[in-house]
Amino acid sequence: MASKRKIRVGVLFGGRSAEHEVSLVSGASVMKALDKKKYDVVPIGITKDGRWIIGPRVLTLLKSGANIPENLRALLPPEPSSRGLVPITQNQKSKIKNQKVDVIFPVLHGPFGEDGTVQGLLELTGIPYVGAGVLGSSLGMDKISQKKIFLTAGIPTPKFAYITSADFRRTGSRFLKRVQHDVGWPCFVKPSNMGSSVGITKVKNIKQLGTAIKIAMKYDRRIIVEQGIRDALEIECAVLGNDNPRASVPGQIISSNEFYDYDAKYVDGQSKAKIPAPLPKLVAEKVREYAVTAFKALDLAGMARVDFLVTKHGNIYISEVNTIPGFTSISMYPKLWGATRLPYAKLLESLIELALERTEVKNKLSTSYQPKKQWYR
C-alpha cells in the first residue's frame, strides 16, 4: 500500500512590521516542531520592505539582515490556479521552482500580516490558511473596534478613549482633558493597530500623556488610551477551534517590568508565568467563557489568545485579542495548551486541520447566482 502523501505547509514569517523579529522566532519554532513524517515544510519569508523570498536559507538571511539575492524572490499570484509561489526571476539563475503548497501557516505579527491584509491575498489564492479570516483578523488587530464589539457582546472592558493623529493635532488639549476626566490615572496609551506592546506607554499624569501619544503615533494613526486597572492580575487564555471553539486553562503573566512591555515579553527573560492561574474556580470558568464569547463575537477562526485583567475581588476585564499569538518557545499560547494536555506538535496539527476544514466549508458555498432575466448582457 502506497504511503500517504505529506501535506506541504508553507510557513510564512517576517513581514513589514515592528514585530518582524518576533515573527522570525515564532516561525523558527513552528518549523522545528512540525512533524516531518506528516508535513513537508516550505519556509516563506517576507523582508521588512515587503519582498517575498523562498528557499531553505530564508530564515537565516532575514535574521542576519544580509542582502537578499534576487534569485530567491517569489510572489504569490492572487488567483486560485497556481496554488503556490512562483519565482520572479524566470531564468536559469533562479534558485527556486514553482512551490505549490497545500496550506499556509502565517506566523506574522502586527500590520501587513495579522490585520487582514495577507489574509485577503490568501483568500484570493484559494489556499487554505491557519487562523482568522479577513474580518476577524482586522477586528482582532484593531484595539478600538474590538473593544466596541466586546461591549456589545456584554464583556466588561476597561474604560477607554481614542483619537486619530489628525484630530489630535486639531483638538489635542481637549482630548487630554477628556482622558483625565473619563479614563483617569494610571492609563495606557497604545497604537490601535500593533502588538507585542510596541509603542505602549504607562501614563500616571496629564504631563506624561502628550509624550506617550506621540510615541504611539509613530506606529499608527489611531490611538487608544485605556484605563489601568489597579492591582489586577494579567491573565491570558488560549482559544482553539472554528465554529465550536474551546478555551484552555487560564494562565497568569508575572511581568519583570512595571507592565508586560516588549522587553519583558522577549528580551530580558525574567518574566514568569503561572499555569494554571491562581484564580477561584468560578472566576477561571468565567474567563474561559468570556474568551470563547470574544472569539465568536469577532468571527475568529483557528486560534486566538485572549488577554484579561482580573482584580482580587474577581472582577474580570477583557483587554484585547491576539489572532496570531506568539509561537516562540516561551510564548503563552502553546504553553497554555500544553497545560491543557495538548502538546505543541499536536496543537500545530490541530490548527492545520482546522484550516483545511474551514476551506472545505467555504468551498461548498455558491459563488454564482442565476437571475430570472439576463439583464447584464
N, C-alpha and C positions, 0 to 999 in steps of 0.2 A: 504493500500500500504506500502510495506517494506521501511524503511528509507535507503537512500544511504549509502554504507559503507564509513567510513572515510578513507582518504589517510594516510598511515603510512609514516611519514617523519623522516628519520634518520639525525639528526643534528650533524655534525662532527666538532669537535673543539679541540684545544690544539696543539699538534704537536711538531716535532723535529726542533724547530726554535727559534731564538732570539725574535720572535714575539709571542711566546707561550701565554704570559699573555694577550696580546691584543686580541688574538683569544678567550680566555676564556670569556672575557667581551662581545665580539661580539656574541658568542654562546649563552650566557645567554639572551641577548637582543632578539635574533631571537626566541628562545624557548618561551620566555614570550609573544611575540607578535603574534605568530601563532594562528590562530583561532581554539580553541579547539573543536568547533562544526563541523569543516571540517577535522581536522587533528589529528591523534594520533602521538605524538612526542616521538621519541626514541633517548635519548641522547647517543652519541658515543664519547668517549674521547680518545685522544692519549697522552701518557705521554711524557715528554721531552726526554726519551731514546727510544721512538718509540713503546711502548706497547699499544695495543688497549684494552680498557675496556668499559664495558657497564653496565647500571643499573641506577636507579633513583638518586644515590649519587655520580655519576661520577664527575659532576661539582664541588661539594663541596670538594671531595677528591683531585682533581687537584689544586684547589685554595689553599687548606691548605698545600699542599706538603706532606701529610701523606703517609705512606706506602700503597701500593696498594695490597689488598687481591688477592691472586692467583685465587680465585673462581669468580672474576669479569672479568678475562681476556678472550678475544674473538679474533677471526680472521675473516677476510672477504675472503672466498675462491675465487680465481681468475678464476672462471668458472661460466657459467650462470644458472646452475641448482639450486643452493642454494638460490639465490636471497636475501641474508642477512647474518648476522653474526652468527657464531656458537661458542659455548663455547670451550675453550681449555681444561678445566678440565672436562672430561667425567665421572663424578661420582656423587654420591648423595650429595656431599658437594658443588657442583656448584650452584651458586646463580642465574644463568641465563639459559634461554632456548634458542633454536634457534630463532633468531629475524629476521623475514622477513620484508623487507621494500619495499615500492613502489617507493620511490625516496630518494636520499641523497642530503642534503643541506650542502656542505662543507663551513665552515667558518674558514678555515685555512689560515694563513697569512705567507708568506715567503717560504723558501725552504722546501721540503718534504710535500708540501701541496698546494702551489699556482703555482708551477713551472712545472706542467705536470706529476709529479711522481704519486700522488694519482689519478689524472685523468686517467692515464694509467691503474691502477688497476681497477678503476670503469668501464672502457671500457671493460675489460675482464669479469667482473661480469655480464654485460648486464643491470645493474640497472641504470635507468635514474638519472642524477645528474645536479644540478644547476651550471651554469657558463660555462666558455670556455672549449674546449676540450684540448687534449694533445698539439697540435701545438700552439694554441692560448695562452694557459697557459704558455708554455715555453717561447714564444716570449714576452708575457706580463710581465714576471718576469725578463727577461734579458735586462737591460738598453742599452747595446751596440747593440744587434741585433735589438731591436725595433727602435732605432734611425736610423739605416741604412735603415730600411723599411719606416720610416717617410719621409726621404729624397727622396726615390724612389717614394713615393706617392705624393710628392710635398708639404709636410707640413713643414714649417720652424721650425728648432730646433736650440738651442744654439750650438756654436762650441764645439767640444769635442775631446778628445784623450783617448786612452785606452791601457792597458798593462796587461800581466799576471805576477803573482808573480815570476815565474821562469825567465822571460825576465827582470824583474826589478832588480833581483839580478845580472844579467849579464851586463845590459846596463842602470842602474838606472840614472846615471848622465846625459846621453844623453837624456833620457826621460824627466827629469826635465827641461832641456833647451828647449826641443820641446814644453812642456806645456807653458813655459814662452813666447815663440815666437808665437805659433799657437793659444793658448787659452786665455792667459792673466789673469789679476787680476781685481777683485776677481774671484775665481773659487771655485767649489765644488768638493770634492773628495768623491766618493761613491763606495761601493761594487756593482758590476754589478747585482748580484742576492740577493737583500734584500729589505725590505720595512720598513715602519714606521720610516724612517730616521735613522735607526740603522746603525752606522758606518760612518755616513756622517760628514764631517768637512768643514767649510768655510775657505778658504785659501786666504791670502792677499798678500803674497810674497813668493819667492822661498825658503826662510829659513823654512817656515812652511810646505812646500809641502811634503817633505820626511816623516815627522812625521805623517801627515794626511794619506799618502798612507799606512804606516804601520798599522795604526788604521783600515783602510778599509780592509786590507788583513787579519785581524782577522776573517772576516766573509765571504770572498770569494777569490778565486784565480785569479779572473779577476776584474780589477779596471778601473773605468771610471772617467775622470776629465772633468767637464762641465763648460763652461763659465758662469759667473754670470752676469745676465742682470741687469744693474743698474736701480734703482728706478722703478722697474716693480711691477705691481700688481700680487699677486699669485691668479690665477683663477682656479676653478675646475668645471667640467661639468660631469654630470652623463649620461650614455647611457644604454638603456634597449631594448632588442629585440634579435632576431636571424638574419635572412637574411634581414629583413627590420627594422633595429633599429631606435630608436628616441632618441633625446637628451633633457635633462632637461634645465631649465634656468641655466645660469652660476652663480656661487657664488664666492665671494672673501673671502680669508683667511687673517685675520689680526693677525699675529703671536705675541705672547707675548715675544718671544726671537728674536735674530738677524735674524734667519731664522726658518722655521717651523720644528724644530727638535722633537725628541721623547718626551721630557718634555713638549714642547709647545703643542703637539698633545694630550697627555694623562694625564700628571701628574699635572701641576700647575693650570689647569682650567681657565687660563687667556686669552687664545686666543679667538678671536671673528670671527664671520662670517657675511658677508653682502649678503643676498639673496633677490632679485637678485643682482648681482654685479653692481656697478656703472659704467657701460660701455655704450658708444653710441650704439644705436640700431643696426647699421650695423656691429660694432665690435662684439657685442654679438652674432649676427646671424652667423658671420664668425667663432667664437669659436665653436658654435654648429655644424656647417658644418665640421670643422676640426675634431671634436670629433667623429662624425659618420664615416668620412673617415678613421681615425685611427683605429676605431673599425673593420671596414671591411677589412682594409689592413692587420691586424694581424689575421684575421679569428677568431674573438671572438664570443661569444655567451652568451646570458643571460644578463650579466651585466658587466660594467666596469666604473671606474672613470678615467677621462682623465684630466691631470693637465697641466696648461698653465702658461706662463709668458706674461703679456701684458704691453707694455710701454705706457707712457702718450701720445705718438704720434699715438697710435693704432697699433703698430707692435705686431704681435702675434707669440709666440714661443711655440711649444709643448714641455713639459718637459718629461712626462712619462705617461704610462697607468698602472692602477692597476686593475687586473682582479677579485680579491676578495677584494673589498674595505671594510673598517671598517663598522661594523654594530652596534657599540655602540650607546648609547643614544645621544652622541654628534657628531657622525660621519656625514661627509658631504653628503655621498651618499643618505641615507634616507632623510636627510634634504632637499636636492636639489629636490628630487621627491615630498616631501611634499609641497614644494613651487610651484611645477608644478601640483598640485592637484591630487597627487597620495599618499594617506596616507600609513604609514608603513605597516599595516596589508595587505592592497591591493597590495602593492609592493611585499611582500613576496609571496602572492598568484599568482601574475603575473609571478614571477621567477620560481615557481614550474610548472606552466602551460607551460612556455617556455621550461623547461627541459623535460617534457613529450612530448611536440610537437617535439623537436629535436630528441628524441629517436625514435618516430614513423616514422620520415622521414628516419633515418638511418636504421631502421628495414626493410624498403622496398627495400633497396639496395641488390643486389645479392652478395652472398658470395661464389659462385661456378661458374666454367666455364667448359663447356664440349668441350674439343678439338676434332678435327676431328679424330685423332688417339689416342688410349690409350697408349701413348708412355711410360708412367711412370710405367706400370705394368711389 
